[in-house]
Amino acid sequence: MSNHFDQTIKTQADLDEYKDFQVWMNKVLDESISDIRYAVKEGEEGMQKGHKKIEMFKHIQKQIMRQTDFSLSSYNKYREIK
């Protein structure tokens, strides 16, 4: 039984494109993770200043959704370029 990778990678050019995509996507994900960590830090600081936990949770959730949307749109732009 072959997997999706076996079905899409047939030539060296396909493999090179896949590797290039991996490097690019890892960069996007690293940026997203960094932004989410920052949002969590902001949320923790907000709670220390007396903001309600639910408000801080909503702030963090909003940032995670924003980063998810960014990652997906970045992926779609990458696919359009290729």
Secondary structure by P-SEA (a helix, b strand, c coil): cccccccccccaaaaaaaaaaaaaaaaaaaaaaaaaaaaaaaaaaaaaacccaaaaaaaaaaaaaaaaaaaaaaaaaaaaac
